[in-house]
């Protein structure tokens, strides 16, 4: 008995062009993930990728196992050291990108390249967990181009080509896939929650908080990200009324204001004189508070209003949230104070003695004339040499004294805090309110864009017969902050606001992002069920979606089969060029016989046209090489043959 042992043939090594494209694919994935990776990890992985490419291209070698194993262990240690775990969006993506780059160290065969491309496509998809905006989606889509080019380079009989030419077929494939992707986007039944679970809180941008101390708004005031977009029924309110209430600060400990328990209970009375209806689309803040135009009348669904008329959601805002509200255009808020009004006069003992003395001096001078005391404080800010800056000098233990009688420079937090302390020292109930003020009105999108940099703090004082009255001491120093917005007040302190045309372009680009957010990211299960409402179908159930999807897929399959059959019936480009040559020769009297092959025909034509014999023999040789020397026509040879046919002009026929 003879045993037959079949040995597997070793796989051919990966050629240089395919390896270059594979390296480019992995570099693209690393670049897409770089914004949410530690800079040192990105730099280290980029160095490993560059060394892998250099080792393979210059020395035609792969890294030994003694190098790969320590790098693998170092990657795992770095991820655990940075994030404390390997599970979750951030550590998981960091580990995946690191493993992808290390895969290049051992990629030496077409099989390794195919595995690397598959893993790279997964890495590109994972990048959408951190951002699903229009730019993010386009960048991820472009990342598929080198991946598709790598797979194409692995096909047999692929002639080397330049990098742009290698990427073009992938671009055509992506364009062809767009209609099918759009069909799947609209008709594949959606889940009520994403597959990847809760949002990544490590990447959360919390915005405002329930505490405020002079200086902690600095990061927000230089943050150009959108906070919310507001659409109004009718004309928007003027800039002086664009105050959006978020927190009402009760307790002051000498340095920090706190949002305290005084907010518990039923909302305080409000005498409203007119109402303005509007809708807010709030970006994820991972907090409970819902900003509202000062002063809201009723809370929206799934939220409640606290005693100070601050609106709080029933669950954190972990995704884009839209809610409709009505706010008073004219009002008297809590015209009569309750028995516990003294909480709005409390100040910590042993802090800011000079500010307390100043408030008491105003009280002795003006008595119970509270509007006069308010005017004196605003005059102090306006005429006392104060300046508006986002980079104020640091303050000490007595922060209000240091600001009022020392540095005299700061932004809204400094002015609201010190003004409220002065009012309480003068015996006037006062409190700090934080939220947003201003915004950019987009006539194209018909909404008010409020950015994180529009975060603001102001004061409310209680005046007899008027209730709580909004006082913005920052406006006494920098009126532009209220009338023109945060960018105008900061001047050249905000890099993105230095160029007016650039700021205008940024605001207009937000309209595109807003449409993308509403139409694509906001296309949830509820909106999908109302997809056919314009056609009279109120509820598009899963069965209806499945039927429409099956019909759409069948239609695309039919179109694809028809296209393939049409392409099959069409002659190859080389044969098309030969037919054009035959037509020109036929007009000169040299007609191809039905049983005559191209070689014999062109030789006969060369004999009939002795003056163009060499030209016809070159055409024949090029055609034979295109048809029979390669599995697939070489693009460069095909272009040369087509150009030669276009230039050929038969002169005369020798009988």
C-alpha positions, 0 to 999 in steps of 0.5 A: 500500500502506497501512502500519498502525502500531499504537501501544501505549496508555500504561499507566495510572498507579499509584493512591494505594492500590496505591502505599501497599500497595507501599511497605508491602510493601517496608518489611516486607521491609526490617524483616525483613532489618534484624537482619542488616544494618548499622544505617546501611544499614537507616537509609539505606534506610528514609530512601530509602523514606520520601522515595520515598513522600513524593515520590509522594504529595505531589508526584506525581512520580518521582525523576529518573535523575540521582538514581537512578543515584548512589544505585545506585552508592552502594548497590553501594559500600556493600555492597562496602565492608562485606562485601568482595564482592557474593556470599554470603548477607549481601552478596547479601541486602543488595544485594537489599533495597537494589535493592528499595527503590530500585525504589520510586523508579521505580514509577509503573505497575501493571507496576512494582508487579507487578515490585516485589511479585515481587521483594519475595516473593523478599526475604522468602524470602531472610530464611529463610536467616538464621533458620528458627524459628517466629517467623521463619517466621510473620513472613515469612508475614505479610509476604505479606499486604501483597504480596497486598493490592498485587496485589489493589489492581491489579485493575480495579474495586477500590473503595478500602478501609481498610488492615485490610480490604485485608489480610483477603483475603490472610489468607484466601488464606494460610489456604487455602494451608496444607493444600497447603503442608503436603502439599508439605512432607511429600511433595516429595522432599528434597535431602541438602543445602540449595540455598544451600550451606554455612551462613553463617559470618559469622552463626555463634555459635561459643560456647565456644572452645579458649582461655580467659582471664579476661574472654572469657566475658562475651559468652557469659554474657549470651547467652540463645540455646540451646546444646543440649537434653539428654534423659535416660533416666530422671530427670535428674541433680541440678544439682550433677552437670550439668557438660558437658565441652567443653575441657580446658586444658593450657598457661598463658602467664600470661594465656590457657589453651590446649587443647593437643597433650596431648589426642592419644592414646588416652583415659585410663583411667576406672573407672566406677561406673554409667552414665547414658544421654542424648541431646543436640541441639546447636545449630550452633556451627561447631566440632568439639567435642561437649559431654558430661556429665562424664565420657563413656564412649564417643564417638557415631558420626562422632566420636572421643574424645581423650586427655582424654575430650573428644569431637570430631566428624569435621566441624564442627557447622554444623547442628543435631546430635543424638547419644546418649551414656553418662556415668559417674555415679561414676568415678575418672579416670586413677587413675595419672598417666603419666610426663609428669605434670609438664605439669600443673604447668607455669607461665610464669616471670616471671608472678604472683609473689604467687600462686606464693608463696601456693601454695608457702606452702601446700605448706610448711604442709600438705606432701603433704596435697593435700586440705588445700591444696585446702580452704585455697584454697577458704576463701580464695575463700569468706572473702577478700572475693571477689564474683561479677560479670559486669562485673569490673575489667580485669586487668594483665600479672599477671592472677592476682595482680591478681585474687587480691590486688587486684580480688577480683571476677570470674566463673567464668573468674577463679576457675578460672584463679586456683585452677588456678595456685594448685594448680600453684604448690603442686605439685598437678597441675591443669587448667582445664575449660570447658563448660556447667553447669546448665540449665533442666529443662522438665517439658513438653518433658522435656529440659534446656535449656542456654543459652549463658549457662550456659557455665562454667569449673572446675578438675580436680586430681589426688589420690592414689587418686582421680584427676582430681577436679572442683573448682568454685571459683566455688561457694565464692563464689557457690553459687547458680551451681551449685545455681540456675544462671547467672541466679540467680548473676548476679542483676540483671546479666542483663536477661532474668533480672530478671523471674522470670515473664519468664524462666519464660515464655522457658524455656517458649517454648523448648519450642515452638521445640524442637518446631518444630525437631524437626518442621519444620526437622529434617524431612530426607531421612532422616525423609521416607523413614520417613514411612510407617513407622507404616503398615508401609512401612519405606522411602518412596522417591521413586516412592512420594512422587511417587505420594502427591503426585500423589494429594494434588494431584489431590484438592486440584484436585477440591476446588477445582473443586467449590468453584468450581462450588458458588460459581457455582451460589450467587447473588451476595450482592446477588441473595440479598438481593433474594430475601429481599426478594421472600420478604417481599413475597410474604408480604404478597401481592406475588409476583414473576411469572416474566417480571418483571424486578426493576425492574418488580417493585419498582415494582409493589410500590411502587404496592401499598405507597404508605406504603413507596414511597420505601423500595422505590424506594431499594431498587430504585435500590441494587440496580440500582447494585450489579448494573449500575453496577460491574464488581464489587459495591462492598462498602460499597453491598452492606452498605447494601443488605443492611442495608436489606433486613433492616430492611424490613417490608411493612405492607399491600397496596392492592388 
